[in-house]
Amino acid sequence: MIPSYFDAYAGFDADCAANEILCPGERALNAAVLCCDRHCGGNRVALTAVARDGSSRRFSFEDLRDRSERLARVLREQGIMAGDIVAGLLPRLPELLVTVLAVWRLGAVYQPLFTAFGPKAIAHRVGTSNARVIVSDAANRPKLDEVQTRARIITVADGEAVPPGDLDFHVALGRAEPGLAPVPRGSEDPFLIMFTSGTTGPAKPLFVPLRALVPYVIYVRDAVGLRPEDRYWNFADPGWAYGLYYAVAAPLAMGRETLFYDGPFSVESTVAIIRDHGVTNLAGAPTAYRLLMAAGPQAVLPVRGLLRAVSSAGEPLNPEVIRWFDEHLGAPIHDHYGQTEMGMVLCNHHALAHPVHPGAAGFSMPGFRVVVVDDDGIELPAGVSGHLAVDLARSPLFTFVGYHGMATPSLGKRHYFTGDTAELNADGSISFVGRADDVITSAGYRIGPFDVESALVEHPAVVEAAVIGKPDPERTEIVKAFVILHRGVEPTSALADELAAHVKRRLSAHAYPREVEFVGSLPKTPSGKIQRFVLRNEEVAKQREG
């Protein structure tokens, strides 16, 4: 008989959790109040912002309230009202957090734009959302010149001249008065709009309701195991769900400090930040953890014993990383699973007592029941691979209602099908087996092959393209493109580099093909659909033979 650890929280009271995490007795909610205003008093630190040179600034909840009230007034002057969408094309700067809170203060909806996105990816997202204002930093502002949008642009210029027609973020902030009252909203009203990659079309939009703050907080409390005495650093970028949900919304809703580092990942900077800021609770993608491991024990010696809990999300964690962290850092590192649509739901919880099965994604988070089912939705016994799904009737904290303006076949009456395959273990934990679709997971980012293929065929040399994830020991997968060229075009290494650079510029710096192979044909179904799985299987076979 399988132990019922994964079902141990079936009696979880969602209403009690909501009353505890949100405002008790309040029907009118505001995300800026929940994540900022109610924690003012005592000058508690809300944000430590670390610059690339290692210098840092600290901001209290009062600081963020004052700045976000001023920016909210600026946005109100631009006509932003409750329900309107404001996009942020910002790196991990204090201005990002001020922008998010200002948008929420107005009852408006925040849309993250990853700073590695190129004009094509940005254009699709702001065109689909109809964002009325875009807040950008000076470094990313030129991308917007290639985006057709009616949105008003506010630029964080830091003293430099802003483009004609833009508002200067800091100048406008300095002229605005604080004290703008927060706009009340309901628990089902959206406060975020996110986009998730797919296989057969552009990134799909979904709205996130205010009540999603409840499972976000429960994840950080129970799975990440954040304690009042912890110094917490989630190094995921807030341009993506894991960073926005769990480095911004959840810790602030708990009244806890978060940390931003405005710089690229490196082993040296990571070790320095953990050491200099006394980080005890760390979260992020396994690619970074594998790079720490690759640097060797000597590189992490200065922080041995400092980390109390480490959490990994975005792609399956390699068991050897778990062993290495325990041996050389004295830190337990736990694997977690989730999606943009629903947040994290399957975890090895730092703060809950249950067995930790090496290599397993863990157990259902309180408020959810995650199951493995067959094609008919019947739950499967241990040891049999099937669809990883959410039991909707027994998951009161599930908030996804479907993609905006699109059919959502994965969301049925009884289950939400994640599109991934998994296996129930004898101890009740669940192990991730693989994706049931063609979405590529590289360095923690989910990349839709359709988006990359679309960017490639925009190049005048390309007739057709297919993109897959090629297994890679460091990044889990890398993007590999198979390209058919127009007649007379020479397939050269220089052209391959040119195509990679084209995708990087047009689409995203994280989604470009690291390998390009020129081919004469592509495997297809009788109806003409590209069979990416054939190409992927061939790549796996080549690696085994090599």
Secondary structure as UniProt FT lines:
FT   HELIX           5..7
FT   TURN            8..11
FT   HELIX           14..21
FT   TURN            24..25
FT   HELIX           31..35
FT   HELIX           37..39
FT   STRAND          45..50
FT   TURN            52..53
FT   STRAND          56..60
FT   HELIX           61..77
FT   TURN            78..79
FT   TURN            82..83
FT   STRAND          85..89
FT   HELIX           94..105
FT   TURN            106..107
FT   STRAND          109..112
FT   TURN            115..116
FT   HELIX           119..129
FT   STRAND          133..137
FT   TURN            138..140
FT   HELIX           141..146
FT   STRAND          152..156
FT   TURN            158..159
FT   TURN            164..165
FT   STRAND          167..168
FT   HELIX           169..175
FT   TURN            187..188
FT   STRAND          190..196
FT   STRAND          204..209
FT   HELIX           210..212
FT   HELIX           213..218
FT   HELIX           219..223
FT   TURN            228..229
FT   STRAND          232..234
FT   TURN            238..239
FT   HELIX           241..243
FT   HELIX           244..249
FT   HELIX           250..253
FT   TURN            254..255
FT   STRAND          258..261
FT   HELIX           267..276
FT   TURN            277..278
FT   STRAND          281..284
FT   HELIX           286..295
FT   HELIX           297..300
FT   HELIX           301..303
FT   TURN            304..306
FT   STRAND          309..312
FT   HELIX           319..328
FT   STRAND          333..339
FT   TURN            340..342
FT   STRAND          343..347
FT   TURN            358..359
FT   STRAND          362..364
FT   TURN            366..367
FT   STRAND          370..373
FT   TURN            375..376
FT   TURN            382..383
FT   STRAND          385..391
FT   HELIX           392..394
FT   TURN            396..397
FT   TURN            404..405
FT   TURN            409..410
FT   STRAND          415..424
FT   TURN            426..427
FT   STRAND          430..435
FT   STRAND          440..442
FT   TURN            443..444
FT   STRAND          445..447
FT   HELIX           449..457
FT   TURN            460..461
FT   STRAND          462..472
FT   TURN            473..475
FT   STRAND          476..485
FT   TURN            487..488
FT   HELIX           493..506
FT   TURN            509..510
FT   STRAND          515..518
FT   TURN            526..527
FT   HELIX           532..545
//
